[in-house]
């Protein structure tokens, strides 16, 4: 896996209606750079990491053996989780891979139901896609590997087979995403506006899809990954932090920012000093935050530090709009989670 240089409010490409003509754009997006340097390496990393996770779980399903490949798979997911259109959206993969936020506790209930019923579907991992999305993917696996209620199991248990089934299912979806990007999505984006391409009627639709994914990714990280545990001053919600059981809450913020910075550089295809500086500031602020699960949001000093990180990410969004959006002549399109 290459080093990571690089959930859920993102763009649905089918909802785009750009209303711009490519000839009118003052600059061209680095479409080939985005695909070749950002997207395809990311989908390959995720496929490879989940395959390793599945192999590890098959060899030894216990938490001590699975947690490391699990975290590597989550790291790889953060490289592409902002690309919620096309292959990630197909067949509900985005929710099956990362069912979060889970405001109503569906993950625990769904896993508990499978375990209580000893549902035999775990013996047929190829059919595991038929179960609830709340019992699939990275967050279901996190609960089984890290929550004391579930994580004390042995190699002969039903929970062990459930860990293996979820891991196989993840690898299957990741392979599908990588294959779909290479065989369908990337060719459709490259051939935008050509005869027979009914997905992208012009190259500006592709530009707007990628640009909106960039802005929506920043918004999701600021409003959800940080905003949910912040709650309000009178009622902070640290237990709502993303992936808190595996101590990944802050790590996911950092990896998301790195992924979005990578996307912004490839997409802009021009010098973007303001945006780069904003990303640098946000990442530096996050790097100084010694609070991996945002547990300090209930303390005024700790809360202020988390709020500053959130403000820095919001400043990145403004920089992107003012610099990249202006250079490309685009604004954000519709978001697939608008109205949630």
C-alpha positions as CSV (number, residue, x, y, z in Angstrom):
1,X,0.0,0.0,0.0
2,X,1.3,3.4,-0.8
3,X,1.6,5.9,2.1
4,X,-1.6,7.8,2.7
5,X,-1.4,11.3,1.3
6,X,-4.8,11.7,1.4
7,X,-19.1,9.6,4.7
8,X,-22.0,11.4,4.9
9,X,-22.7,14.3,2.8
10,X,-21.4,14.0,-0.7
11,X,-22.3,14.5,-4.3
12,X,-24.6,12.4,-6.4
13,X,-23.3,12.7,-9.9
14,X,-26.8,11.9,-11.2
15,X,-28.1,15.1,-9.6
16,X,-25.6,17.4,-11.3
17,X,-26.9,20.1,-13.6
18,X,-24.0,22.3,-14.3
19,X,-25.4,24.9,-16.7
20,X,-21.9,25.9,-17.8
21,X,-20.2,25.4,-21.1
22,X,-16.7,24.0,-21.1
23,X,-15.4,26.6,-23.5
24,X,-16.4,29.4,-21.0
25,X,-14.3,28.0,-18.2
26,X,-11.2,30.1,-17.5
27,X,-9.2,27.0,-16.6
28,X,-9.4,23.2,-17.2
29,X,-9.6,20.8,-14.3
30,X,-6.7,18.3,-14.1
31,X,-9.1,15.4,-14.9
32,X,-6.4,12.9,-15.9
33,X,-4.3,13.9,-12.8
34,X,-7.3,13.4,-10.5
35,X,-8.0,10.0,-12.0
36,X,-4.5,8.7,-12.4
37,X,-2.8,10.2,-9.3
38,X,-5.7,10.4,-6.8
39,X,-8.6,8.1,-7.5
40,X,-7.2,5.0,-9.0
41,X,-4.3,4.7,-6.5
42,X,-6.9,5.1,-3.8
43,X,-9.3,2.5,-5.0
44,X,-6.4,0.1,-5.5
45,X,-5.1,0.8,-1.9
46,X,-8.6,0.1,-0.5
47,X,-9.0,-3.1,-2.4
48,X,-5.5,-4.3,-1.4
49,X,-6.0,-3.4,2.3
50,X,-9.4,-5.0,2.6
51,X,-8.1,-8.2,0.9
52,X,-5.3,-8.3,3.5
53,X,-7.9,-7.7,6.2
54,X,-10.0,-10.6,4.9
55,X,-7.0,-12.9,4.8
56,X,-5.9,-12.0,8.3
57,X,-9.4,-12.6,9.7
58,X,-9.6,-15.9,7.9
59,X,-6.3,-17.0,9.5
60,X,-7.1,-15.7,13.0
61,X,-10.3,-13.9,13.7
62,X,-9.5,-12.7,17.2
63,X,-9.2,-8.9,17.9
64,X,-5.4,-8.9,18.5
65,X,-4.8,-10.4,15.1
66,X,-7.4,-8.4,13.2
67,X,-7.1,-4.9,14.6
68,X,-3.9,-3.9,12.7
69,X,-5.2,-4.9,9.2
70,X,-8.5,-3.4,10.2
71,X,-6.9,0.0,10.8
72,X,-4.9,-0.2,7.6
73,X,-8.2,-0.8,5.7
74,X,-9.8,2.2,7.5
75,X,-6.8,4.3,6.5
76,X,-7.2,3.3,2.9
77,X,-10.9,4.0,3.0
78,X,-10.1,7.6,4.1
79,X,-8.3,8.0,0.8
80,X,-11.5,7.7,-1.2
81,X,-14.4,8.1,1.2
82,X,-15.1,11.6,-0.2
83,X,-15.8,10.3,-3.7
84,X,-19.5,9.5,-3.1
85,X,-20.7,9.1,-6.6
86,X,-20.5,6.4,-9.3
87,X,-18.9,3.2,-7.9
88,X,-19.1,4.2,-4.2
89,X,-22.8,5.0,-4.6
90,X,-23.6,1.9,-6.6
91,X,-25.7,-0.7,-4.7
92,X,-25.5,1.4,-1.5
93,X,-21.8,0.6,-1.0
94,X,-21.1,3.8,0.8
95,X,-23.5,3.0,3.6
96,X,-22.5,-0.6,3.7
97,X,-18.9,0.3,4.1
98,X,-19.2,3.2,6.5
99,X,-22.6,3.3,8.3
100,X,-22.0,6.5,10.3
101,X,-23.4,8.6,11.8
102,X,-25.4,5.9,13.6
103,X,-27.6,8.2,15.7
104,X,-30.1,5.5,16.7
105,X,-27.7,2.7,17.6
106,X,-28.6,0.4,14.7
107,X,-25.2,-1.1,14.5
108,X,-25.3,-2.6,18.0
109,X,-28.9,-3.8,17.6
110,X,-28.2,-5.4,14.2
111,X,-25.1,-7.2,15.4
112,X,-26.8,-8.3,18.6
113,X,-29.7,-9.7,16.6
114,X,-27.4,-11.7,14.3
115,X,-25.5,-13.1,17.3
116,X,-28.6,-13.9,19.3
117,X,-30.3,-15.7,16.4
118,X,-27.0,-17.3,15.4
119,X,-28.0,-16.4,11.8
120,X,-26.4,-18.9,9.5
121,X,-25.7,-16.3,6.9
122,X,-22.2,-15.9,8.3
123,X,-21.5,-19.3,6.8
124,X,-22.1,-17.9,3.4
125,X,-20.1,-14.7,3.2
126,X,-20.9,-14.3,-0.5
127,X,-24.5,-13.6,0.6
128,X,-23.6,-11.3,3.4
129,X,-24.7,-8.3,1.3
130,X,-28.3,-9.3,2.1
131,X,-28.0,-8.3,5.7
132,X,-28.7,-4.8,7.1
133,X,-26.0,-2.2,6.2
134,X,-25.8,-1.5,10.0
135,X,-24.3,-5.0,10.5
136,X,-21.8,-4.6,7.7
137,X,-18.6,-2.6,7.0
138,X,-16.0,-0.8,9.0
139,X,-18.1,0.4,11.9
140,X,-19.8,-3.0,12.5
141,X,-16.3,-4.5,12.5
142,X,-15.0,-1.8,14.8
143,X,-17.7,-2.7,17.4
144,X,-16.9,-6.4,17.3
145,X,-13.1,-5.8,17.5
146,X,-13.1,-3.0,20.2
147,X,-16.3,-2.9,22.2
148,X,-15.9,-5.0,25.4
149,X,-19.5,-6.2,24.9
150,X,-18.5,-8.1,21.8
151,X,-14.7,-8.3,21.7
152,X,-14.1,-11.1,24.2
153,X,-14.6,-14.0,21.9
154,X,-12.7,-17.1,20.8
155,X,-11.9,-18.7,17.5
156,X,-14.8,-21.1,17.7
157,X,-17.5,-18.5,18.4
158,X,-20.2,-17.2,16.2
159,X,-18.7,-13.7,16.6
160,X,-15.5,-15.0,15.1
161,X,-17.4,-16.1,11.9
162,X,-19.2,-12.8,11.9
163,X,-15.9,-10.9,11.9
164,X,-14.7,-13.1,9.0
165,X,-18.0,-12.6,7.0
166,X,-17.9,-8.8,7.4
167,X,-14.2,-8.8,6.3
168,X,-14.9,-10.9,3.2
169,X,-17.9,-8.6,2.4
170,X,-15.7,-5.5,2.7
171,X,-13.1,-7.0,0.4
172,X,-15.8,-7.9,-2.2
173,X,-17.1,-4.3,-2.2
174,X,-13.7,-2.8,-2.4
175,X,-12.7,-5.0,-5.4
176,X,-16.0,-4.0,-7.0
177,X,-15.3,-0.3,-6.5
178,X,-11.8,-0.6,-7.9
179,X,-13.0,-2.6,-10.9
180,X,-15.9,-0.2,-11.6
181,X,-13.7,2.8,-11.6
182,X,-11.2,1.3,-14.0
183,X,-13.7,-0.3,-16.4
184,X,-16.6,2.2,-16.3
185,X,-16.4,5.3,-14.2
186,X,-13.0,6.6,-15.4
187,X,-13.7,6.0,-19.1
188,X,-17.0,7.7,-18.8
189,X,-15.4,10.8,-17.2
190,X,-12.7,10.9,-19.8
191,X,-15.2,10.7,-22.6
192,X,-17.6,13.3,-21.2
193,X,-19.5,15.1,-24.0
194,X,-18.8,12.4,-26.6
195,X,-21.5,10.6,-28.5
196,X,-23.0,7.8,-26.5
197,X,-21.9,9.1,-23.1
198,X,-25.2,9.6,-21.3
199,X,-23.6,9.9,-17.8
200,X,-21.6,13.1,-18.4
201,X,-22.9,15.2,-21.2
202,X,-20.0,17.7,-21.0
203,X,-16.6,17.9,-19.3
204,X,-17.9,20.7,-17.0
205,X,-20.2,18.1,-15.3
206,X,-17.1,16.1,-14.5
207,X,-15.4,19.1,-13.1
208,X,-18.4,20.0,-11.0
209,X,-18.7,16.5,-9.7
210,X,-15.1,16.4,-8.5
211,X,-15.3,20.0,-7.1
212,X,-18.4,19.3,-5.2
213,X,-16.9,16.1,-3.8
214,X,-14.0,18.3,-2.5
215,X,-16.2,20.9,-0.9
216,X,-18.6,18.3,0.5
217,X,-15.7,16.3,2.0
218,X,-14.5,19.4,3.8
219,X,-18.0,20.1,5.0
220,X,-18.5,16.5,6.3
221,X,-15.3,16.6,8.2
222,X,-16.0,20.0,9.8
223,X,-19.7,19.5,10.5
224,X,-19.9,15.7,11.3
225,X,-16.5,14.4,12.3
226,X,-15.9,17.4,14.5
227,X,-19.3,19.0,14.9
228,X,-21.0,15.9,16.2
229,X,-18.8,15.4,19.2
230,X,-18.7,19.1,19.9
231,X,-22.5,19.2,20.2
232,X,-23.2,22.5,22.0
233,X,-21.4,24.3,24.8
234,X,-24.0,23.2,27.3
235,X,-24.3,19.7,25.9
236,X,-21.1,18.3,24.4
237,X,-21.3,14.9,22.8
238,X,-17.9,13.1,22.9
239,X,-19.6,9.7,22.6
240,X,-20.7,10.7,19.1
241,X,-17.2,11.0,17.7
242,X,-16.5,8.9,14.6
243,X,-14.6,5.6,15.3
244,X,-14.0,6.5,18.9
245,X,-13.8,2.8,20.0
246,X,-10.7,2.4,17.9
247,X,-9.3,5.8,18.8
248,X,-9.5,7.0,15.2
249,X,-11.6,10.1,15.6
250,X,-8.8,12.7,15.2
251,X,-6.9,10.4,12.9
252,X,-9.8,10.3,10.5
253,X,-9.9,14.1,10.4
254,X,-6.2,14.3,9.6
255,X,-6.4,11.6,6.9
256,X,-9.5,13.2,5.4
257,X,-7.7,16.5,5.2
258,X,-4.7,14.9,3.5
259,X,-6.9,13.2,1.0
260,X,-8.8,16.3,0.2
261,X,-5.6,18.3,-0.1
262,X,-4.4,15.7,-2.6
263,X,-7.6,16.0,-4.6
264,X,-7.5,19.8,-4.6
265,X,-4.0,19.9,-6.0
266,X,-4.8,17.5,-8.8
267,X,-8.1,19.1,-9.6
268,X,-6.9,22.7,-9.7
269,X,-4.2,22.1,-12.3
270,X,-2.9,25.6,-11.4
271,X,-1.0,27.1,-8.5
272,X,-3.2,27.3,-5.4
273,X,-1.1,29.0,-2.7
274,X,-4.0,30.2,-0.6
275,X,-5.6,26.8,-0.5
276,X,-2.3,25.0,0.2
277,X,-1.6,27.4,3.1
278,X,-5.1,26.8,4.5
279,X,-4.6,23.0,4.4
280,X,-1.2,23.4,6.0
281,X,-2.7,25.4,8.9
282,X,-5.6,23.1,9.4
283,X,-3.3,20.0,9.5
284,X,-0.8,21.7,11.8
285,X,-3.6,22.6,14.2
286,X,-5.0,19.1,14.1
287,X,-1.5,17.7,14.6
288,X,-1.1,19.7,17.9
289,X,-4.4,18.4,19.3
290,X,-3.6,15.7,21.8
291,X,-7.1,14.4,21.9
292,X,-7.6,11.3,19.7
293,X,-11.3,10.8,20.4
294,X,-12.3,14.5,21.2
295,X,-12.9,13.5,24.8
296,X,-11.9,17.0,25.9
297,X,-14.9,18.8,24.3
298,X,-16.6,19.0,27.7
299,X,-13.8,21.1,29.1
300,X,-13.7,24.7,28.0
301,X,-10.0,24.7,27.2
302,X,-10.2,21.3,25.4
303,X,-13.3,22.4,23.5
304,X,-11.7,25.6,22.3
305,X,-8.8,23.6,20.8
306,X,-11.3,21.3,18.9
307,X,-13.3,24.4,17.7
308,X,-10.2,26.0,16.4
309,X,-9.5,22.9,14.2
310,X,-13.1,23.0,13.0
311,X,-12.6,26.7,12.1
312,X,-9.4,26.0,10.2
313,X,-11.2,23.4,8.1
314,X,-14.0,25.9,7.4
315,X,-11.3,28.3,6.3
316,X,-10.0,25.7,3.9
317,X,-13.4,25.5,2.3
318,X,-13.5,29.2,1.8
319,X,-10.1,29.1,0.3
320,X,-11.1,26.4,-2.1
321,X,-14.2,28.3,-3.2
322,X,-12.3,31.5,-3.7
323,X,-9.3,30.1,-5.4
324,X,-10.1,26.7,-7.1
325,X,-13.7,27.5,-7.7
326,X,-12.9,30.8,-9.2
327,X,-10.1,29.3,-11.4
328,X,-12.4,26.6,-12.7
329,X,-15.5,28.8,-13.0
330,X,-17.7,26.4,-11.1
331,X,-19.7,26.3,-7.9
332,X,-20.8,23.3,-5.9
333,X,-23.5,21.1,-7.3
334,X,-26.2,19.3,-5.5
335,X,-25.2,17.0,-2.6
336,X,-26.6,13.5,-2.3
337,X,-27.2,14.0,1.4
338,X,-28.8,17.4,1.1
339,X,-31.8,17.5,3.3
340,X,-30.6,14.9,5.8
